[in-house]
Amino acid sequence: MRSVGLALAFVSAWCFAFSGPMAKYLIAAGLEPMEAVWTRMAGAGLLLVAVLAVVRPRALRIPRSRLPFFGLYAIMAVAGVQALYFVAITRLPVGIALLLEFMAPVMVVAWVRLVRKVRLARAAYLGAVVAVVGLGIVVEAWQGMRLDALGLVLGLLAGACCAGYFLMNDSFGDDIDPLGLVAWGMIGAAVVLAPFSRPWDIPWEAFTVSATPEGGQTLPVLGAYLWMVVVATVLGYTLGVNAVRRLSAAVGATVASLEVIAGAIVAWVLVGETLGLFQIVGGLIVLSGALLAQTATTTLPEPDPLPEPLPAQS
């Protein structure tokens, strides 16, 4: 079970890695970043709902008592991560914003230990910290030390929402189908983001052309969009949810840090963003942190010992 979970987390990270590079093709064709995010969420949600309605309709049933959970998942675990990150990068260097978002493994470990009162192996703590240090090297965090205060807050909030994504995936019961959760989460996120992305103003003709990001390969925009929807969103989220269900929020979040390294490799191949020495060294450190974290096990708090029976009265 654990090896399957690790495999799912690894493949999920690689699927998510395509989201940034594919979005660059949409932006190069004339879409704004928030418009690209909205088309991603809406397209993935509609596709998954349509497929499930045919092959697995029971997955789309939402127990009435679980409506607040679905709403929170759509707002925080999907829309919040995307929107806060894209707003943060308007005030911070992209690398710094990415590092703040991927503080999520540390936040998850802290929440599990302090709030859920679950004891974690030292490997979980050490792996999360090592992964974050590696990410700092990958994005060369020292290059953007003069941080905008609001951007810093937004980046940390994006990290908190990302942590919420892993914690919520780890907490729902058997009455919720993971595929249904992802499908309605995407639809809900598209609804929440609509006033900010203004889909009625999206230049839809951009999907009929080919685009070439600066220094990158030329691809049909529609092809890049479909890859972003099917692989980087539907597969990425579905595999990610099932991975956390088999591992734990703490381990799943740390292994997911590999998305940054995978994204750098995909961007290098597709859009010509070269990998420097720091990216390679930092990537190896992130990989070490992820491998260390996956050895961790959790221990539930032991119940208080029962009082010893009173001696019988004679």
N, C-alpha and C positions, 0 to 999 in steps of 0.2 A: 504493500500500500504506500509506504513512504517513498520507495523508488519511483513509483508511478507519479506521485505528487511532485517530486523533484523534476521529473521529465516534463510534466505539464507546465511547471513554473518556468523552466528553461525555454520551452517552445513559446510560451506566452510572452516572455521578455523579448524574444526575437520578433514575434508578430507586432508587438507594440513599437518596436524599433523602427518600423517602416512609417509610422504616423507622421513624424516630423519631415522626413525627406519627401514623402508623397504630398504633404500639405504644401511644400515649397513649389510644386508644379501648379497647384491651384492659385497660389499667391502670385507666381510669375505670370499667370494668365489673366490676372486682374482682380482676384478676390481679396478682400481684407482678411486678416487672420481670424477674426471672430466669425466671419461668413464661412470660412473653411471649416471651422469647428462645428458650426451649426449644420452644414451639409453632411458632415461626418456623422454626427449624432442622429440626425433625422433619417439619413439613408440607412444606417445600420439598424435603427429601431424598426423602421418600416419593413426592411428585408426580413429581419428575424421574426417579427410578428406574423408576417405573411407565411413564412415557411412553417412556423409552429402551428398556425391555424389549420394547416393542411395535414401535417404529419404528427403533431403532438398537441392537440388543442387543450388538453388538461393542464399543460404547462402554463397556459395563459390565465388560469383561474387564480384570482387573488382572494384569499380569505379576508372577510371584512375586517377582522381584528388586526390584520397585517397591513392595512392601507397606510397607516402612519409610517411603518417601516419602509414600504416601497417609496413613499414620498420623500423621506429623508435620504434614502439611497440615491434617488434621482437628483436631488438638490445638492447633496454633499459629495457622495462618492463618484458622481459622474460630472454634473454641471459645475460644481464648485472647483474641482481639480482643474478642469479645462479653463474656465473663465478666469479664475484668480491667477493662474500661471501666465496666461496671455496678457492680462493687464499688468502683471508684475514686470514682464519683459519690456514694457514701455517705459519703465522707470529704473530698471537695473540691467546690467550686462546679462545676456542669456545664460552664460555659465553660472553666474551667481544665483539667478532665479532657479535654475535646474538643481543646483546644490541644495537650496532651501527646500524645494519640493521633495527632494530625496533625503531629507532629514526624517522622512516618514518611518524608516526602520527603527531609529532611536525613539521616536514618539510612541511607536507600537510597543516596543519593549518596556518603556516606562509605564504605559497604560496597563499592560498586562500584569506587571509586577505590583504597581501601586494601587490600582483600582480593582482589578480582578483578583488580586491577592494570589496570583499563581507564581510559584517559584520556578525560575528558569535556570537552565545550566549556564555556567560561565561562558560557554561557547556562544550562546545567543547574544549576551551583552557584548562580548569581545568582537564577534562577527559583525554586529551592527556598527560599532564604532570604527572598525577597520574599513568597512565598506564606505562609510561616510568620508573618512580620511582619503581613501582612494579616489572618491568622486571629487573631492576638493582639488586633488592633483590633476585629475582629468580636465576639469574646467578651468584650471589655473586661477583659483579663487583669489590669490594675492594680487591679481591684475585689476581687481575692482573693489579695493578696500574702502573707497569713499562711497558709502551706500546711502541711497535715498531712504529716509525713515519710513515713508509710506510704502515704498517698494519692498522694503524689508518685511514690514508687517504683512503685506499681501503675499509675499513668497512663503512666509512661515504659515499663513493660513492655507495656502495651497498644499503645503506639506501636511498640515493637520487634516485636511480633507482627504488627502491621499492615504494617510494613516487610517482614517475612518473607513475608507474603501476596504482595506485589509481586515479591520476589526469587524465590520459588518458582514463580510464574506465568511468570517469565522464564527458568527453568532446565530445565524438563522437556523431554524429547525427543518424537519422533514416535510412540514406542511407547505414549504415554498420550493418550487422547482427552480434550480439555478438558471436555466435558460429563460424562464419566464421573468425572473428578476432582472436579468440583463436586458431583455427586450423592453420591458416597461420602464426600466431605468433610462434607457436611451430615449424613448419617446418622451418621458417626463423631462429629461434634460433639454431636449429640443424645445419643448414648450417653455421652460424656464428661461432659456437663452434667446428666445425669439425677439423679445423687445430690445435686446442689446445688439443682436446680429442683423435685425431687420431683413429677413429673408426675401421680402417683397422687392428689395432694392438690389438683390444679388444679380450680377451680370451673367445670366445663364448661358449666353452665347459662348462664354469662355470654355465650356465643356465640349465644344465642337472643334477646337483647335489643338495644335501641339504646342508645347512650351519647353523652354530650355533655361533652367535656373543658371545663374552666373557660374560658369565653370563646369556645368553638369551635362548629363546626357539629355537628348531630346526624346520626349515621350508624349503620346496623346494624353491630353488632360483627363479625358473620360477614363482611359485605362488606369491612370494614376489614382483617380478618384475611386474606382471600383476596387482596386487593390487596397486602398486605405480603408474602405468600408468593410470588405469581406475579411481580409487578413488582419489588418492592424486594429480593427475594432471588434467585429463579431467574434472571430477566432481568438483574438487577444483577451477580450473580457471573459469569454466562455471558459477558455482554458485556465485563466487566472483564478476565477471563482472556484473551479473544481480543484485547482492546485492547493489553494488555501484550506479547502475543506479536508484535504488529505494530510496536510502538514500542520501548520498553525499560523496565526497572524504574524507572529514575530519572525519565524523562519521564512514564510512566504514573502514578506516585505523585503527582507534582506536579499533573498535570491532575486527578487524583481529588480534590484539595483543594477543587475546585468543589462537591463534595457538601455542604460546610458552608453555602455560600451558597445552593445550591438548597434545602437543608433549611430554611433560614431563610425562604425565600419560600413553600415549601409550608406550613410551620407558620403563617405569616402568613395564608394563605388559608383553611386548614382549622381551625386551633385558636386563631386570634385573637392570636397572638404578634406584636406590632407590630415593624416594622423602624425602628430609630433612625438618627441621622446616622452613628454609628460603624459600624453594620452596613453601611450603604450605601458609605461611604468604604472600609472594610476590604474589602468585597466587590469593589470596583473594583481594589484593590491585589492581592487574591488572583487575580483574573482576569488582571491584568498579569503576575503571576509565572507563571501557567500558560501564557499565550501566549508568554512569553519562553522557558520551558523547552522548549516544543514545537519550538523552532528548533534545539535542541541535537542534535548527532550524537556518536556514540561512536567512539573510535579504539582498536583493539586494540593491545597493546604490540608494538612491532616486534621481530622475532627478532634475536638477536645476529648480527652479520655473520660470515660464514664466514671462517676464516683464509685468508690468501693462500697459494697453493701454493708450496712450497719450490723454489728453482731446481734444475733438473735437474743431476745430477752428470755430469761429462764423463769 
